[in-house]
Amino acid sequence: MSPEPPPFQLLPGAPGSPVLLHVPHSSRVVPGHVRAGILLDDRALETELDHITDSHTAGLAARALEACGVAPWRFVNGLSRLVVDPERFPDDREEMLAAGMGAVYTRTTHGERLRPPDADPKPLLDRYFHPYARAMTAAVDERLAAAGRAVVIDVHSYPATALPYELHGTGPRPPVCLGTDGFHTPPWLLARAETAFSAFGGTGLNSPFPGTYVPLKHYGTDRRVAALMIEIRRDLYMTEPGGPAGPGLGALASALAGLVDGLVDA
């Protein structure tokens, strides 16, 4: 039996860089013991992974790194979000609970049951969610210690056509959606992102997905931690759903690299 892959990786960048690229939803890996608790057959699971995975976003971050003058740090989830979703609140504050998509999903993108009604989320939270949160918190603390500030850039993608699980799927679906937080997204960060991605047909704000990721230790209290979510519409760079990347990936990587370099001395 092959060993389980690392659940996440912190990939070093330049020692003094404040930038941390966070890639939480790029993987399709579902360990065997987790797969055993999922109700979908193999074909249905592959289809669900096509829909739910932010395909090629880890590659996008890696290609951006190659183009950066000052290398950012990267925190990359090695497991599918069908194991746990590290960006959800692990309690009833999470609005996606209404769609069966809290920290441990119970429903698919199309509302089908993913896990049995009596499935206990605690083992998955203990094994995967909480260690991920602690490691991400430590990564941000390390950037604060090294650079005096941290800039967390969430790297995501979303489908061109809304899926049934989306709570805000009726709103605009711009080429690049910028998710913001009223406390952690300063105007200068938003403005730089809008400029960096302006060549792709425009950016939108918080639609179809709002908000951004900040560790709970820093959330709403530490203004040294700036954060922004970048949601790229998948038809810009890949064949949907779950298909190969296209030439648009390179241009997007260059735009992301330009944003990152602009943040080093911001």
C-alpha positions in Angstrom: 0.0 0.0 0.0 1.4 3.4 -1.0 1.8 5.9 1.8 -0.7 8.7 2.2 0.6 11.9 0.6 1.4 14.9 2.8 -1.8 16.7 3.7 -0.2 20.0 3.0 3.1 21.7 2.2 4.7 25.0 3.1 7.0 25.7 0.2 9.7 28.3 1.1 10.2 31.6 -0.8 12.5 34.5 -0.3 13.3 34.8 3.5 12.1 38.4 3.6 9.0 38.1 1.4 5.7 38.9 3.2 3.7 37.1 0.5 2.0 33.8 1.1 0.2 32.2 -1.8 -2.5 29.9 -0.4 -3.7 27.1 -2.7 -6.4 25.1 -0.8 -8.5 23.5 -3.4 -6.2 22.2 -6.2 -5.8 18.6 -5.3 -8.0 15.6 -6.3 -6.4 13.2 -3.7 -8.9 11.4 -1.5 -7.1 8.8 0.8 -8.6 5.3 0.9 -10.0 5.5 4.4 -11.8 8.7 3.5 -13.0 7.3 0.2 -14.6 4.4 2.2 -16.9 6.9 3.9 -18.1 8.5 0.6 -21.3 7.3 -0.9 -20.5 8.0 -4.5 -19.3 5.2 -6.9 -16.0 5.7 -8.6 -17.4 7.3 -11.7 -19.6 9.7 -9.8 -16.7 10.6 -7.5 -14.5 11.5 -10.5 -17.3 13.7 -11.8 -17.7 15.4 -8.5 -13.9 16.0 -8.4 -14.1 17.6 -11.8 -16.7 20.1 -10.6 -15.3 20.8 -7.1 -11.6 21.0 -7.7 -9.8 24.3 -8.5 -7.9 22.4 -11.2 -4.3 23.6 -12.1 -4.2 26.4 -9.4 -1.2 24.8 -7.7 0.5 24.8 -11.1 -0.6 28.4 -11.6 1.1 29.4 -8.3 4.2 27.4 -9.2 4.5 29.1 -12.6 4.0 32.5 -11.0 6.8 31.8 -8.7 9.2 31.2 -11.6 8.4 34.7 -13.0 8.7 36.5 -9.7 11.6 38.8 -8.9 11.2 37.9 -5.2 9.8 34.5 -4.6 6.6 34.3 -2.5 6.0 31.5 0.0 3.3 28.9 -0.9 1.0 26.9 1.3 -0.5 24.1 -0.8 -3.2 21.6 0.3 -2.2 18.1 -0.8 -5.7 16.6 -0.4 -9.0 17.2 -2.0 -11.5 19.5 -0.3 -13.8 16.5 -0.2 -11.6 15.3 2.7 -12.0 18.6 4.6 -12.3 22.1 3.4 -9.7 24.1 5.3 -11.3 27.4 4.4 -14.6 26.8 6.2 -15.4 27.7 9.7 -15.6 24.4 11.7 -18.8 25.4 13.5 -22.2 26.9 12.9 -20.8 30.3 11.8 -20.2 28.7 8.4 -22.9 29.8 5.9 -22.1 26.9 3.5 -23.6 24.5 6.1 -26.9 25.3 4.4 -25.6 23.6 1.2 -24.1 20.7 3.1 -20.6 22.1 2.6 -19.2 23.0 6.0 -15.7 22.0 6.9 -16.7 18.4 6.1 -19.0 18.1 3.2 -22.2 16.1 3.4 -23.6 17.0 0.0 -22.2 17.3 -3.5 -22.1 20.3 -5.9 -25.5 19.1 -7.2 -27.1 18.4 -3.8 -26.7 14.7 -3.7 -25.7 13.0 -0.5 -21.9 12.6 -0.2 -21.7 11.0 3.3 -24.2 9.1 5.4 -26.5 11.2 7.6 -24.9 9.9 10.8 -21.3 10.4 9.6 -19.2 12.0 12.4 -17.0 14.8 11.1 -14.8 14.9 14.2 -12.2 12.3 13.1 -11.6 14.2 9.9 -11.5 17.6 11.6 -9.0 16.2 14.2 -6.8 14.5 11.6 -6.8 17.1 8.8 -8.6 20.3 9.5 -7.1 21.4 12.8 -3.5 20.5 11.9 -3.9 22.5 8.6 -5.2 25.5 10.5 -2.3 25.4 13.0 0.3 25.1 10.2 -1.3 28.0 8.2 -1.3 30.1 11.4 2.4 29.3 12.0 3.2 30.2 8.3 1.6 33.6 8.7 3.3 34.1 12.1 6.7 33.3 10.4 6.0 36.0 7.7 5.1 38.5 10.4 8.4 37.7 12.2 10.5 37.9 9.1 8.9 40.8 7.3 6.8 42.6 9.9 3.7 41.9 7.9 2.0 39.2 5.9 0.0 39.3 2.6 -2.1 36.1 2.1 -3.2 35.7 -1.5 -5.8 32.9 -1.9 -5.6 31.2 -5.3 -8.9 29.7 -6.5 -10.9 29.1 -9.6 -14.6 28.8 -10.4 -16.8 27.4 -13.2 -18.2 29.6 -15.9 -21.7 28.3 -15.2 -23.0 28.3 -11.7 -23.4 25.0 -9.9 -26.4 24.2 -7.8 -24.5 24.5 -4.5 -23.5 28.1 -4.9 -25.3 30.4 -2.5 -24.6 33.5 -4.6 -24.6 31.9 -8.1 -27.1 34.4 -9.6 -24.7 37.3 -9.4 -22.0 38.4 -11.9 -19.3 35.9 -13.0 -16.5 38.1 -14.1 -13.2 36.7 -15.6 -11.5 37.3 -12.3 -13.4 37.7 -9.0 -11.6 39.4 -6.1 -12.8 38.3 -2.7 -12.3 40.8 0.1 -12.6 41.3 3.8 -13.6 44.6 5.3 -10.8 44.4 7.9 -8.0 42.5 6.1 -8.2 43.8 2.5 -6.8 47.4 2.4 -7.6 49.6 -0.7 -4.0 49.4 -2.0 -4.1 45.6 -2.1 -7.4 45.6 -4.0 -6.2 48.3 -6.4 -3.0 46.4 -7.3 -5.0 43.2 -8.0 -7.4 45.1 -10.2 -4.5 46.5 -12.2 -2.7 43.1 -12.4 -5.6 41.3 -13.8 -7.2 44.1 -15.9 -6.1 42.5 -19.2 -8.4 39.5 -18.8 -11.7 41.4 -19.5 -12.1 43.0 -16.1 -12.4 42.1 -12.5 -15.4 41.9 -10.2 -15.8 42.1 -6.4 -17.1 39.3 -4.2 -19.3 37.7 -6.8 -19.9 34.8 -7.1 -17.7 34.1 -4.1 -17.0 36.7 -1.3 -14.4 36.9 1.4 -10.9 35.6 1.8 -8.9 33.4 4.2 -7.2 34.6 7.3 -6.2 32.3 10.2 -8.6 32.7 13.2 -5.7 33.8 15.4 -5.3 37.0 13.3 -8.8 37.4 11.9 -10.4 40.7 12.7 -7.6 41.7 15.1 -4.2 42.0 13.4 -4.0 44.6 10.6 -0.5 43.5 9.8 -2.1 40.5 8.0 -3.6 41.6 4.6 -5.6 39.2 2.5 -7.2 38.8 -0.8 -8.9 36.0 -2.7 -8.4 35.6 -6.4 -11.1 33.5 -8.1 -10.3 32.9 -11.8 -13.1 31.8 -14.1 -12.1 28.4 -15.4 -12.9 29.0 -19.1 -10.0 31.5 -19.1 -7.4 28.8 -18.8 -8.8 25.2 -19.0 -11.3 22.9 -20.5 -14.3 22.5 -18.2 -15.1 20.5 -16.2 -11.8 19.0 -15.0 -10.0 19.1 -18.3 -6.5 20.1 -19.3 -5.0 23.6 -18.9 -4.7 25.8 -21.9 -2.5 28.7 -23.0 -4.3 31.1 -20.7 -2.6 29.6 -17.7 0.7 31.2 -18.7 -0.8 34.7 -19.0 -2.5 34.4 -15.7 0.7 33.2 -14.0 2.5 36.3 -15.3 -0.3 38.5 -14.0 -0.1 36.8 -10.6 3.7 37.2 -10.6 3.3 40.9 -11.3 0.9 41.3 -8.4 3.2 39.4 -6.0 6.2 41.5 -7.0 4.2 44.7 -6.5 3.4 43.6 -2.9 6.9 43.0 -1.7 7.6 46.7 -1.2 4.0 47.9 -0.8 
